Amino acid sequence: MELADFIRLGDQEPALRCLIIGGYAVAAHGHSRATFDVDLLVPRSDREEWFQRLTDRRLKLFGQTPGFAQFTQSEEGDGLDLMFVDGATFETMWQAAELRNFGEIRARIPCLDHLLALKLHALKQALPHRTPRDAEDVHMLLLRHRIDLCQPHYEELFLKYATREIYDTFVRLQRAEG
């Protein structure tokens, strides 16, 4: 299964809403990079239905926490990571989401601020296997969209989802790039 297959899987009745996050969403916002899996943000209330649909397609669960589940395929195809959020969070992100084309299929991605919030939250976790990629994604999205971190809105976003140290680091990077 590939990205389009996962989106179609969610579209089956009863439809399960999802937002594409991770590398595909970063690319849709203007920074293409290699990605080796599909990442979807879904409401926590749909967890069991997603598990059922994925296991029916012979994907294997190989890791999970209350907030995440990782699936792999026995045949060639993308892995799938699901991120679970409460209904109110999902609804807020869904309402602000942007519809984008992914080949022959259209799907929703988080708006830029919400994608940055997800990336900043990941940076705050300081996971060694994720930090370089997430830092690069944030940096490139800031450049691509010409975001001035000195604007109060972006300082607040960084401080809400990351830390003062992370914010200050990106401000120094912006200043150094002139």
C-alpha positions in Angstrom: 0.0 0.0 0.0 1.1 3.5 -0.8 -0.2 7.0 0.3 -3.2 6.9 -2.0 -4.2 3.4 -0.8 -4.2 4.6 2.8 -6.3 7.6 1.9 -8.8 5.4 0.1 -8.8 3.1 3.1 -10.0 6.0 5.2 -12.6 6.9 2.6 -14.4 3.6 2.9 -17.7 3.5 4.7 -17.9 4.5 7.4 -15.4 7.2 6.4 -12.6 7.9 8.8 -11.1 11.4 8.6 -7.4 11.9 8.7 -4.8 14.5 8.0 -1.6 13.7 6.2 1.3 14.8 8.4 5.1 14.1 8.4 7.2 14.2 5.2 4.3 14.3 2.8 2.8 17.3 4.5 6.1 19.1 4.7 6.6 18.5 1.0 3.0 19.8 0.3 4.1 23.0 2.1 7.1 23.4 -0.1 10.1 21.5 1.3 10.5 18.1 -0.4 12.6 15.5 1.4 12.8 11.8 1.4 10.2 10.0 3.5 9.9 6.3 4.1 6.5 6.0 5.5 3.1 7.7 5.6 2.1 9.6 8.7 -1.6 10.3 9.4 -3.2 12.2 12.3 -6.5 10.7 13.3 -9.0 11.1 16.1 -8.3 8.8 19.0 -11.9 7.6 18.8 -11.2 6.0 15.4 -8.2 4.0 16.7 -9.9 0.6 16.7 -11.4 1.0 13.3 -8.1 2.0 11.8 -6.4 -1.0 13.4 -9.1 -3.3 12.0 -8.8 -1.9 8.5 -5.0 -2.1 8.5 -4.8 -5.6 9.9 -7.4 -6.7 7.3 -4.9 -5.4 4.6 -2.2 -7.5 6.3 -0.3 -4.7 7.8 1.5 -5.6 11.0 1.5 -3.5 14.1 5.1 -3.3 15.3 5.0 -0.5 17.9 2.5 1.5 19.8 2.0 4.0 22.6 -1.2 5.7 23.6 -0.5 8.5 21.1 1.1 6.5 18.2 0.9 3.3 16.3 3.4 2.0 13.7 2.5 -0.5 11.0 4.6 -2.3 8.5 3.8 -4.3 5.4 5.0 -7.7 4.6 5.1 -6.9 0.9 6.7 -3.8 -0.7 5.0 -0.6 0.2 5.1 2.3 2.7 4.9 1.8 6.4 2.2 3.7 8.2 2.4 5.7 11.4 -0.8 6.9 13.0 -0.8 9.8 15.5 -3.9 9.9 17.8 -5.3 13.1 19.2 -8.4 13.9 21.1 -11.6 14.9 19.2 -11.4 18.6 19.9 -7.8 18.9 18.8 -8.5 16.9 15.6 -11.6 19.1 14.9 -9.6 22.3 15.2 -6.9 21.0 12.9 -9.5 19.6 10.4 -11.3 23.0 10.2 -8.0 24.8 9.3 -6.6 22.0 7.1 -5.8 22.5 3.4 -6.8 20.2 0.6 -3.9 19.2 -1.6 -3.3 16.9 -4.6 -1.2 13.8 -4.1 -1.0 12.3 -7.5 -4.5 11.1 -8.4 -6.0 11.6 -5.0 -6.8 14.7 -2.9 -6.3 14.8 0.9 -6.1 17.2 3.7 -2.9 18.4 5.4 -2.5 20.6 8.5 -2.3 24.4 7.8 1.3 25.7 8.1 0.9 26.8 11.8 -0.5 23.4 12.8 2.3 21.6 11.0 4.9 23.8 12.7 3.2 23.0 16.0 3.5 19.3 15.4 7.2 19.6 14.4 7.9 21.8 17.4 6.3 19.4 19.7 8.4 16.6 18.2 11.6 18.7 18.7 10.7 19.3 22.3 10.8 15.6 22.9 14.5 15.6 21.8 14.3 12.1 20.3 17.8 11.5 18.7 16.3 9.6 15.7 13.9 12.5 14.9 15.6 15.8 16.0 17.8 16.4 12.9 14.9 15.8 10.5 12.4 17.8 12.4 14.8 20.7 12.9 15.5 20.8 9.2 11.8 20.6 8.4 11.1 23.6 10.7 14.0 25.6 9.3 13.1 25.0 5.7 9.4 25.8 6.3 10.4 29.0 7.9 12.6 29.9 5.0 10.1 28.8 2.3 7.3 30.8 3.8 9.5 33.8 4.8 8.3 33.6 8.4 9.8 36.3 10.7 10.1 34.7 14.1 10.2 38.1 15.7 6.5 38.4 15.1 4.7 37.8 18.4 2.4 35.1 16.8 5.4 32.9 16.0 7.2 33.5 19.2 3.9 32.4 21.0 3.7 29.3 18.7 7.2 28.3 19.5 6.9 28.9 23.2 3.6 27.0 23.4 4.8 23.9 21.5 8.6 23.9 22.0 10.9 25.7 24.4 12.6 29.1 24.8 15.9 27.5 23.8 14.4 26.0 20.6 12.9 29.4 19.7 16.1 31.3 20.4 18.1 28.8 18.3 15.9 29.4 15.3 15.9 33.2 15.8 19.8 33.0 15.8 19.6 31.0 12.6 17.4 33.6 11.0 19.6 36.4 12.0 22.7 34.6 10.8 21.1 34.1 7.4 20.3 37.8 7.2 
